[in-house]
């Protein structure tokens, strides 16, 4: 399925929750989008990536986590922080303020 952005915002970015504005991160069109479709849209001719060995020690896990490009927690939304925590085995409550969520996520990498 070929993804196409909304006609009124051709530079919109696809996310699992729908199309968002590239600068304000405002949700423009709410609809579920498959991650495979998103990856195909963002990197249509991407070369195959080499598989990396999964970390086997806690130190290797922390090193790999520190290499992550998602470490700028202040620029992440509460929803992105929640998803990051969920990916690392921690369920965050978005009803809390953003600084509290960031503090909880930082405890994951310390």
KELO-485253 format. One line per 8 residues: number of its first residue (from 1); their letters; for each residue x, y, z of C-alpha. Coordinates in steps of 0.2 Angstrom, whole numbers, m for minus. Example, Ala and Ser with C-alpha at 12.3 -4.5 7.8 and 13.67 -1.06 7.14 Angstrom:
BEGIN
1	AS	62,m22,39; 68,m5,36
end
This chain:
BEGIN
1	XXXXXXXX	0,0,0; 8,16,m5; 6,30,8; 2,48,2; 3,63,13; m13,74,15; m15,86,0; m14,101,11
9	XXXXXXXX	3,96,19; 14,87,7; 28,87,19; 18,78,33; 27,64,42; 19,47,44; 18,39,62; 9,24,69
17	XXXXXXXX	m5,36,75; m7,45,58; 1,60,49; 9,74,59; 15,91,54; 34,91,52; 38,106,63; 24,107,76
25	XXXXXXXX	21,88,78; 3,92,77; m8,77,72; m15,81,55; m24,65,50; m28,52,63; m27,34,56; m17,19,60
33	XXXXXXXX	m2,16,49; 8,0,48; 27,2,54; 32,m7,38; 23,6,27; 31,20,37; 48,13,34; 45,10,16
41	XXXXXXXX	39,28,14; 53,36,23; 67,25,16; 60,18,m1; 77,12,m8; 86,9,8; 100,m4,7; 99,m19,18
49	XXXXXXXX	106,m16,36; 118,m27,44; 111,m37,59; 119,m32,75; 122,m44,89; 110,m42,103; 118,m36,120; 122,m50,132
57	XXXXXXXX	128,m41,147; 120,m26,156; 135,m15,151; 133,m19,133; 114,m15,134; 118,2,142; 131,6,129; 119,1,115
65	XXXXXXXX	105,12,123; 117,26,124; 120,25,105; 102,27,102; 97,43,92; 82,45,104; 92,51,119; 86,69,117
73	XXXXXXXX	72,66,129; 68,85,131; 63,86,112; 52,70,114; 33,71,117; 25,63,131; 18,50,120; 36,46,112
81	XXXXXXXX	43,45,130; 29,32,134; 33,22,119; 52,23,123; 49,17,140; 37,3,134; 51,m3,122; 62,m5,137
89	XXXXXXXX	50,m14,148; 43,1,158; 25,7,158; 24,26,160; 9,36,165; 6,50,152; m5,59,165; 11,64,175
97	XXXXXXXX	21,79,169; 34,78,156; 49,81,168; 43,66,179; 42,55,163; 60,60,158; 66,57,175; 59,39,175
105	XXXXXX	66,36,158; 83,42,163; 83,29,177; 82,16,164; 99,21,157; 108,25,173
end
